[in-house]
Amino acid sequence: MMTRKRLAIALAATTSLVGLSMIPVAASAQSVEQLQQQIDALQAQINELKETQKKTAAEGVKVKWEPAPKISSADGRFEMNLRGRIFVDAAWISDDDNALDDDATEFRAARLGIEGKAWNNVKYKFEADFADNEVEITDAIIGYDIGVGEVMVGNFKTFNSLEELTSSRFITFMERGGNTDAFGFERQLGVGVLLGGENWSFGVGAQKGTASGGSGNQGETISARATFAPKIGNNGLVHVGAHYRYRKAGADESLYRYRQRPHQHLASTRLVSTPSLYDSDSLIGLELAGVFGPFSAQGEYMWIKADRAVDVAGFGDPTFNAWYADVSWFLTGESRAYKEGSFNRVKVKKPVYEGGFGAWQVGIRYDVVDLIDENIFGGKQKTWILGVNWHLNDYSRIMMNYSKSDISDAFAVAANGVDGENDVDAFGMRFQVDW
């Protein structure tokens, strides 16, 4: 009996001990489960933080200096570039008839603007020129990217001329060919379409009025241009192009005239000029250029048919023409850059800021403007131009031009005397920077 009682007590004690020993095990399992829950919660927070960081990075802002600030969103949908240029010119000009005795300086250009895109497809560009103590809007464009080009509305150049559509930052000589100024190429308000591929471009526009405003009956301008530029070897190309323009003056606008300076903007008198007699005109132009390593050649020919506002018995509507041809060479081995139907920025191999000599370019041009036809004696100007350009880096250069112009049959310009002839010598320099 005693033995059974002791056995029962022992069994009860053992059971109690086993029960007590199970309590920590249950508690330990519960702690592990809680710890795992905490770990899972922490991992979720880490993942959420990573996603937040990715989103923040995607919505962040990137800034580059090229050389001016270029601000863009990380996803590339938005972009804004600060742009501008400063050209400081000096010129010394004289002529045989003493109509010109110019020794002057000027800001040829002092522009500031912005350019960029929004939501990938919408493009914008706005630039104003502050030269001559005035504010003139140059480009003011809203464009929509359509993949192979863009549709644009605003104030922009008509689709005419290789030299005209090449930025003044990248032309070889201080002034463009005489035909661009003589025949009145300019920016106008309107709508246009510019298409292009690797080696071709086509643009068409309908415009009227200018950004400076106006009222009443404004005229209209229609222009179109096509180019093709196949590559030749590894570092060459040939550019061929053609363009057309028709314009008609509005009833409240001045009649057209055609005139040109002796290839320096600081020249105080235009020595070839027609009277203002024409209310519409049609222009056709041909372009040819080539780049072969450091060598480049370029030329354009233009005809313009001018319609008299008032007919003159015995004489028809005159046809004027102008053309130029030039060659240039980079002594330091650079090459003219080309993009979408016009010339672009030269990449200097050894810029001065890196201890190099920069890029040196020499060029020579022959330029003719003929404003004589159908009893109109606006004159004929034939000019030789010699140019030397020193590119300190990709964004700044010093230009030097010497030109000699021969004027003949310019009886409509009193400054040339009774014989309608004159000779002009001019030397000009430009200090240029753009961004």
matplotlib code that plots the C-alpha trace (Angstrom):
import matplotlib.pyplot as plt

x = [0.0, 2.8, 4.6, 1.6, 1.1, 4.7, 4.4, 1.4, 3.2, 6.2, 4.1, 2.3, 5.6, 6.9, 3.9, 4.1, 7.8, 7.0, 4.3, 6.6, 9.3, 6.8, 6.0, 9.4, 9.2, 5.8, 7.0, 10.1, 8.0, 5.8, 8.9, 10.3, 6.9, 6.8, 10.4, 9.6, 6.7, 8.9, 11.5, 8.8, 7.5, 11.0, 11.6, 8.3, 9.5, 12.8, 11.1, 8.8, 11.8, 13.5, 10.5, 10.2, 13.9, 13.4, 10.4, 12.3, 15.2, 12.9, 11.3, 14.6, 16.3, 19.6, 21.8, 24.6, 26.9, 27.3, 28.6, 25.4, 23.0, 21.0, 18.2, 16.3, 14.1, 15.6, 13.2, 14.0, 10.5, 11.3, 14.3, 15.3, 18.5, 19.8, 21.1, 22.6, 25.4, 27.5, 29.2, 31.4, 32.4, 34.8, 35.3, 37.2, 35.6, 36.5, 35.6, 36.8, 33.9, 34.2, 30.6, 32.0, 34.5, 33.5, 35.6, 33.2, 32.3, 29.0, 27.3, 26.4, 24.4, 23.6, 21.0, 19.5, 16.9, 15.7, 15.1, 13.7, 10.9, 7.9, 6.3, 8.8, 6.8, 6.3, 9.3, 9.8, 12.4, 12.5, 15.3, 15.6, 18.3, 19.4, 21.8, 21.5, 19.9, 16.7, 14.8, 13.9, 12.4, 14.2, 13.0, 9.7, 8.6, 6.3, 6.8, 5.3, 7.5, 5.9, 8.8, 10.2, 10.2, 8.1, 5.1, 5.9, 4.0, 5.5, 8.2, 10.8, 12.9, 11.4, 12.6, 15.3, 19.0, 21.8, 23.6, 20.5, 19.5, 23.0, 23.3, 25.5, 27.5, 28.7, 29.0, 32.5, 32.6, 31.4, 28.4, 26.2, 26.2, 24.9, 21.8, 20.4, 20.3, 19.6, 16.5, 15.0, 15.1, 13.7, 11.7, 8.0, 5.0, 3.3, 3.1, 5.6, 6.5, 10.1, 10.8, 14.2, 16.2, 19.9, 20.7, 17.6, 15.3, 12.1, 10.5, 7.4, 5.9, 3.1, 3.8, 2.7, 3.7, 6.6, 7.0, 7.3, 3.6, 1.5, -2.1, -4.3, -3.8, -0.5, 1.1, 1.9, 4.9, 5.1, 8.4, 9.7, 13.1, 14.5, 18.0, 19.9, 23.4, 24.9, 28.0, 31.3, 33.7, 34.3, 34.6, 32.9, 29.5, 28.0, 25.0, 22.5, 19.4, 16.7, 14.3, 11.4, 9.7, 6.6, 5.6, 3.1, 3.0, -0.1, -2.1, -0.8, 2.8, 5.7, 6.6, 9.6, 13.1, 16.4, 19.7, 23.0, 25.9, 29.6, 29.8, 30.3, 27.2, 28.9, 28.9, 26.7, 25.5, 24.2, 25.9, 23.6, 19.9, 16.6, 13.7, 10.7, 8.6, 7.4, 4.4, 5.2, 8.1, 9.0, 12.4, 14.2, 17.5, 20.0, 22.5, 25.7, 28.3, 30.8, 32.9, 36.0, 37.8, 39.3, 38.3, 34.9, 33.3, 30.0, 27.9, 24.4, 22.6, 19.3, 16.9, 14.1, 11.2, 10.0, 6.4, 6.0, 3.1, 2.6, 3.3, 5.8, 5.2, 7.8, 9.4, 8.5, 9.0, 12.7, 14.6, 17.5, 20.1, 22.8, 25.3, 28.4, 31.0, 33.7, 36.3, 37.7, 40.4, 41.1, 44.8, 44.6, 42.6, 39.1, 36.1, 32.8, 29.9, 26.7, 23.2, 19.7, 20.3, 22.7, 26.2, 26.7, 29.2, 32.9, 34.5, 38.0, 40.6, 43.0, 41.3, 43.3, 42.1, 43.8, 47.1, 46.4, 46.4, 42.7, 41.4, 42.5, 40.4, 41.1, 38.5, 38.0, 34.7, 33.5, 30.1, 28.0, 24.7, 23.2, 20.3, 20.2, 17.3, 14.3, 15.6, 16.3, 19.9, 20.3, 23.9, 26.1, 28.4, 31.2, 33.2, 36.2, 36.4, 39.3, 38.6, 40.7, 38.9, 40.6, 38.4, 39.6, 37.2, 33.9, 32.0, 34.2, 36.2, 37.8, 37.1, 39.0, 37.7, 39.1, 36.8, 37.2, 34.0, 33.6, 30.4, 29.2, 26.0, 24.6, 23.0, 20.0, 22.4, 23.6, 26.6, 28.3, 28.5, 27.2, 29.2, 27.5, 30.8, 32.7, 35.3, 35.2, 37.9, 36.8, 38.4, 36.4, 37.0, 34.6, 34.9, 32.3, 31.0, 27.9, 26.3]
y = [0.0, 2.3, 1.4, 2.3, 5.6, 6.5, 5.6, 7.8, 10.7, 10.2, 10.0, 13.3, 15.0, 13.8, 15.1, 18.4, 18.7, 17.8, 20.5, 23.1, 22.2, 22.8, 26.3, 27.8, 25.9, 27.4, 30.8, 30.4, 29.4, 32.4, 34.7, 33.3, 33.9, 37.5, 38.1, 36.7, 39.1, 42.0, 40.9, 40.7, 44.1, 45.6, 44.0, 45.5, 48.9, 48.5, 47.5, 50.5, 52.8, 51.4, 52.0, 55.6, 56.2, 54.9, 57.1, 60.1, 59.4, 59.1, 62.5, 64.2, 66.9, 66.6, 69.5, 69.5, 72.3, 72.2, 75.0, 76.7, 74.9, 72.1, 71.1, 67.8, 65.3, 61.9, 60.2, 62.6, 63.8, 67.4, 69.5, 73.1, 74.7, 78.2, 79.5, 82.7, 84.4, 87.6, 88.9, 92.0, 93.4, 96.0, 97.2, 99.7, 100.5, 102.9, 103.4, 105.3, 107.8, 108.6, 107.5, 105.2, 106.2, 103.8, 103.0, 101.6, 98.8, 97.2, 94.3, 92.3, 90.0, 89.9, 87.1, 85.3, 82.6, 79.1, 75.9, 72.6, 70.0, 69.0, 65.5, 64.3, 65.5, 69.2, 71.4, 75.1, 77.7, 81.4, 83.9, 87.6, 89.9, 92.9, 94.4, 98.0, 98.9, 97.3, 94.1, 92.0, 88.6, 86.2, 82.6, 82.0, 78.5, 75.8, 72.4, 68.9, 66.0, 63.6, 61.0, 61.9, 65.6, 68.2, 70.5, 74.1, 77.3, 80.7, 83.0, 81.2, 81.5, 80.7, 77.5, 79.0, 78.8, 76.6, 79.7, 81.4, 78.3, 77.7, 79.5, 82.6, 80.8, 78.3, 80.2, 80.5, 84.3, 87.2, 87.8, 85.4, 85.4, 88.5, 86.8, 86.1, 89.8, 91.2, 89.1, 89.7, 86.4, 86.8, 85.3, 85.5, 84.3, 81.2, 77.4, 74.9, 71.3, 70.1, 66.5, 64.8, 61.6, 60.6, 62.3, 64.2, 67.0, 68.7, 71.7, 73.7, 76.8, 79.4, 82.7, 86.3, 89.2, 89.2, 88.9, 92.7, 92.8, 94.7, 95.5, 95.8, 93.8, 91.8, 90.0, 86.3, 84.1, 80.4, 78.6, 75.1, 73.4, 69.9, 68.7, 65.4, 64.8, 61.3, 60.4, 60.0, 57.7, 57.9, 61.7, 63.3, 64.2, 66.1, 68.4, 69.2, 71.3, 73.4, 75.9, 78.1, 81.2, 83.2, 86.3, 89.1, 92.4, 93.3, 96.4, 98.1, 97.1, 98.7, 97.5, 95.3, 96.4, 94.6, 95.9, 94.8, 96.1, 95.6, 92.6, 94.4, 95.1, 98.2, 99.7, 102.8, 102.8, 100.0, 100.6, 98.4, 98.9, 99.0, 101.4, 100.1, 99.1, 95.5, 94.0, 90.3, 88.1, 84.5, 83.0, 79.8, 78.7, 75.9, 74.7, 72.6, 71.9, 69.3, 68.3, 66.1, 66.0, 69.5, 70.7, 72.3, 73.9, 75.7, 77.6, 78.9, 80.4, 82.3, 83.9, 86.2, 87.4, 90.7, 91.9, 95.6, 97.1, 99.5, 98.4, 100.5, 100.7, 99.1, 97.1, 93.9, 92.6, 92.3, 89.2, 89.6, 87.0, 86.5, 83.8, 82.9, 80.1, 79.5, 77.0, 76.6, 74.5, 73.7, 73.9, 72.0, 69.0, 69.7, 69.2, 71.2, 69.5, 68.9, 68.1, 68.0, 70.2, 72.8, 73.2, 72.8, 73.2, 72.5, 70.2, 71.5, 68.8, 70.7, 73.7, 76.5, 75.8, 72.4, 73.9, 73.5, 75.9, 75.7, 75.2, 77.4, 77.8, 79.8, 80.5, 82.5, 83.4, 85.1, 86.7, 88.4, 90.4, 91.5, 94.0, 95.1, 94.2, 95.8, 99.3, 98.9, 99.8, 98.8, 97.8, 94.8, 94.1, 91.6, 90.8, 88.8, 87.8, 86.3, 85.0, 83.5, 82.0, 81.0, 78.6, 78.8, 76.0, 74.6, 77.7, 80.7, 82.0, 85.1, 86.0, 88.2, 89.1, 91.3, 92.0, 94.0, 94.9, 96.2, 98.1, 98.8, 100.2, 101.2, 104.4, 104.1, 104.8, 108.4, 107.5, 105.8, 109.0, 109.8, 106.8, 104.3, 102.7, 102.3, 100.2, 99.2, 97.9, 96.5, 94.8, 93.3, 91.4, 89.5, 88.2, 85.5, 83.3, 81.3, 78.8]
z = [0.0, 1.0, -2.2, -4.3, -2.5, -3.1, -6.7, -7.1, -5.5, -7.7, -10.8, -9.9, -9.2, -12.6, -14.4, -12.7, -13.7, -17.3, -17.3, -15.9, -18.4, -21.3, -20.3, -21.4, -24.7, -25.5, -24.5, -26.7, -29.7, -29.2, -29.0, -32.3, -34.0, -32.8, -33.9, -37.3, -37.6, -36.6, -39.2, -41.9, -41.0, -41.1, -44.6, -45.8, -44.6, -46.3, -49.6, -49.3, -48.7, -51.8, -54.0, -52.6, -53.4, -56.9, -57.4, -56.0, -58.3, -61.3, -60.4, -59.6, -61.6, -63.5, -64.3, -66.9, -68.1, -71.9, -71.4, -70.1, -67.7, -69.2, -66.8, -67.3, -65.5, -64.7, -67.1, -69.9, -70.5, -69.6, -70.6, -70.6, -72.0, -71.5, -74.8, -76.0, -78.0, -78.0, -81.2, -80.9, -84.2, -85.4, -89.0, -91.1, -94.5, -97.3, -100.9, -104.0, -104.0, -100.3, -99.6, -96.9, -94.3, -91.5, -88.5, -85.9, -83.5, -82.6, -80.9, -84.0, -81.8, -78.1, -77.7, -74.7, -74.7, -73.6, -75.5, -74.4, -74.4, -72.3, -72.1, -74.7, -77.7, -77.2, -78.1, -77.4, -78.3, -77.4, -78.0, -78.1, -79.4, -77.3, -79.9, -81.0, -77.6, -78.8, -78.0, -81.0, -80.8, -83.1, -82.6, -80.8, -81.7, -80.3, -82.0, -81.8, -82.5, -85.0, -85.2, -88.6, -87.9, -86.3, -86.8, -85.7, -85.0, -84.1, -85.4, -87.5, -90.7, -94.0, -95.5, -97.8, -98.3, -96.8, -95.7, -94.2, -92.3, -90.9, -87.6, -87.7, -85.0, -87.6, -90.9, -92.3, -92.9, -90.7, -93.0, -95.0, -98.8, -100.4, -101.8, -98.3, -97.4, -100.9, -101.3, -97.9, -96.0, -92.6, -89.7, -89.9, -87.9, -89.2, -89.3, -90.8, -91.1, -91.0, -91.8, -92.0, -91.8, -91.7, -95.0, -96.1, -95.1, -96.3, -95.0, -96.0, -94.3, -94.6, -92.8, -92.6, -90.4, -87.9, -84.1, -84.0, -84.7, -87.1, -88.0, -91.0, -94.2, -93.9, -96.7, -97.0, -97.6, -98.7, -98.7, -99.3, -99.2, -99.9, -99.3, -99.8, -98.3, -99.0, -97.2, -99.1, -97.3, -93.6, -93.2, -96.3, -97.6, -100.5, -99.9, -102.7, -102.1, -103.7, -102.3, -103.3, -101.9, -103.0, -101.1, -101.6, -99.7, -97.8, -98.7, -95.5, -96.0, -97.8, -101.3, -101.7, -102.7, -103.1, -101.7, -100.2, -98.1, -99.2, -96.9, -93.6, -91.4, -90.1, -93.6, -93.4, -97.0, -99.3, -102.6, -104.7, -104.3, -106.3, -105.7, -103.7, -106.7, -106.2, -104.5, -104.9, -106.0, -106.6, -105.8, -106.7, -105.2, -105.7, -103.2, -103.5, -100.8, -99.9, -96.9, -97.2, -94.0, -93.3, -96.8, -97.5, -100.5, -100.7, -103.2, -103.9, -106.9, -106.7, -109.2, -108.2, -110.4, -109.0, -109.9, -110.3, -108.4, -111.3, -114.9, -116.9, -120.6, -122.7, -119.8, -118.1, -114.6, -113.8, -112.9, -110.5, -109.5, -106.9, -106.1, -104.2, -104.1, -101.5, -100.3, -96.8, -95.1, -91.4, -91.0, -87.7, -89.1, -87.9, -90.2, -90.6, -88.9, -90.7, -89.4, -90.9, -93.9, -92.5, -91.0, -87.3, -84.5, -85.1, -82.6, -81.8, -81.4, -79.1, -77.4, -75.9, -72.4, -72.6, -73.7, -77.5, -80.4, -81.0, -84.6, -87.4, -90.6, -93.7, -96.5, -99.7, -101.3, -104.5, -104.2, -106.8, -106.5, -109.8, -109.6, -113.2, -115.5, -117.4, -117.0, -113.3, -112.5, -108.9, -109.7, -109.7, -106.8, -107.1, -104.0, -103.0, -99.3, -97.5, -94.0, -91.1, -88.1, -84.8, -82.8, -79.2, -78.3, -79.4, -78.2, -79.0, -81.9, -83.4, -87.0, -89.4, -92.9, -95.6, -98.6, -101.8, -103.7, -107.2, -107.9, -111.5, -113.2, -109.8, -111.2, -108.7, -105.8, -105.7, -103.4, -106.4, -108.5, -112.0, -113.4, -111.1, -110.2, -107.0, -105.2, -101.6, -99.2, -95.8, -92.9, -90.0, -86.8, -84.6, -81.1, -80.6, -77.8, -77.6, -75.2]

ax = plt.figure().add_subplot(projection="3d")
ax.plot(x, y, z, "-o")
ax.set_aspect("equal")
plt.show()
